[in-house]
Amino acid sequence: MVPDPESNKENAIAFYRTAYLGYPSEAVEKYVGSEYIQHNPVVGDGKQAFIEYFDEMARDYPEKEIEFVRVIAEGDLVALHTHQTWPGDEQYVTMDFFRFDDQGKIVEHWDSIQEVPSESKNGNPMY
């Protein structure tokens, strides 16, 4: 199967939104392939570790919000640029990268997370 960047973009957003809003098992079942390689050093490797991490996040921070600012796809890769708001008005910008298999399922993930600072020397937003 040839990679379908548009479909992969839609699936990356749906996967992330589903897990982030408290349904990581459903996200894995619908959108993850036979393996799941995790590169975030605070999350264990594999599907079950992902589910456990997002279950804990949903339990501890049920009021968090996410906005998808940009989605870019090339070949079997999708990049998401998000703006997240957490309890206490903590705000973060994330860059997530997903690799898809030939069946259009997510099999690998990288990310970078940065808190939005209260001041910026250049005055430009991070998202």
C-alpha positions in Angstrom: 0.0 0.0 0.0 1.3 3.5 -0.9 1.4 6.0 2.0 -1.6 8.3 2.0 -0.4 11.5 3.6 -3.9 13.0 3.9 -5.4 9.9 5.6 -2.3 9.7 7.8 -2.8 13.3 8.9 -6.4 12.6 9.8 -5.4 9.5 11.7 -2.6 11.1 13.6 -4.9 13.8 14.8 -7.7 11.3 15.7 -5.1 9.1 17.5 -3.7 11.9 19.6 -7.0 13.5 20.4 -8.5 10.2 21.5 -5.6 9.3 23.7 -5.2 12.9 25.1 -8.9 13.1 26.0 -8.8 9.9 28.1 -9.3 7.0 25.7 -5.8 5.6 25.0 -6.9 2.0 24.7 -9.4 3.0 22.0 -6.7 5.1 20.3 -4.3 2.2 20.2 -6.9 -0.3 19.0 -8.0 2.0 16.1 -4.8 3.7 15.0 -1.7 1.7 16.0 -0.1 -1.1 14.0 1.4 -4.4 15.2 4.2 -2.6 17.1 4.6 0.8 18.7 8.1 2.2 19.1 8.3 5.1 21.6 11.1 7.6 21.7 9.8 9.9 24.5 12.1 9.1 27.4 9.4 9.4 30.1 7.0 6.8 28.4 7.8 3.1 28.2 8.1 1.4 24.8 5.1 -0.4 23.3 1.3 -0.2 23.3 0.6 -1.0 26.9 3.1 1.5 28.2 1.5 4.2 26.1 -2.0 3.2 27.4 -0.8 3.3 31.0 0.9 6.7 30.5 -2.2 8.3 29.0 -4.6 6.7 31.5 -2.5 8.2 34.3 -2.6 11.6 32.6 -6.4 11.5 32.1 -6.8 10.6 35.8 -4.5 13.3 37.1 -5.3 16.1 34.7 -8.9 15.6 33.3 -9.3 19.3 32.5 -6.5 19.6 30.0 -7.2 21.0 26.5 -5.4 20.6 23.1 -5.5 22.6 19.9 -3.9 21.3 16.7 -2.1 24.2 15.2 -0.4 22.5 12.2 -0.2 19.1 10.6 2.4 18.2 8.0 2.8 14.9 6.2 5.4 13.5 3.9 5.7 9.9 2.9 5.0 7.7 5.9 5.6 10.6 8.5 3.2 13.0 10.1 4.2 16.0 12.3 1.7 17.6 14.7 2.3 21.0 16.2 0.0 21.5 19.2 -0.9 24.1 21.9 -1.9 22.5 25.2 -3.5 24.1 28.2 -3.3 22.4 31.5 -4.8 23.1 34.9 -3.4 26.2 36.5 -3.2 27.7 33.1 0.1 26.0 32.3 0.6 26.1 28.5 2.8 23.9 26.4 3.8 23.6 22.8 4.5 20.2 21.4 5.9 18.8 18.2 5.0 15.2 17.7 6.2 13.0 14.8 4.5 9.7 13.9 5.7 7.0 11.4 3.0 5.0 9.7 3.2 1.4 8.4 2.0 0.3 4.9 -1.5 -0.3 6.3 -1.8 3.3 7.5 -1.2 2.5 11.2 1.1 4.3 13.6 4.2 2.3 14.5 6.6 4.9 15.9 6.5 8.2 17.8 8.9 11.1 18.7 8.1 14.3 20.4 9.4 17.5 22.0 7.5 19.5 24.6 8.2 23.0 25.8 6.4 25.2 28.2 5.2 28.5 26.8 7.2 31.2 28.6 5.6 34.3 30.1 8.0 36.5 28.1 9.5 36.3 24.6 12.4 38.4 23.4 11.0 38.3 19.8 7.3 38.8 20.7 6.3 36.0 18.4 4.0 33.2 19.6 5.2 29.6 19.7 2.3 28.3 17.7 
